[in-house]
């Protein structure tokens, strides 16, 4: 199963990485073909085709996300990971709107 299409997500990835890769201790690594972002080896976000998945998001933030974005739990094959919201983003999405939530996931990964 292919989770990420670079051709489709290239421009969005570049926009997000321009910000994310400047945060302290952030590294980028590919896992299952997806660009993943870690803070001191703790995964806090990764890109999938048409979206970003946050691994360290609070319940209140998930609720806020549902008001602004189309979100669903991340689906890894047959397994659903309810704690990881997959937020629909594409070329038309204002990256500045999603980055505060990515930043919160990054900050929560520090604990």
Secondary structure, DSSP 4 states (H G I P E B T S, - for coil): -----HHHHHHHHHHHHHHHTTSTTEEEEEETTEEEEEETTEEEEEEETTEEEESS--HHHHHHHHHHS-EEEEEETTEEEEEEEEEE--TTS-HHHHHHHHHHHHHHTT-
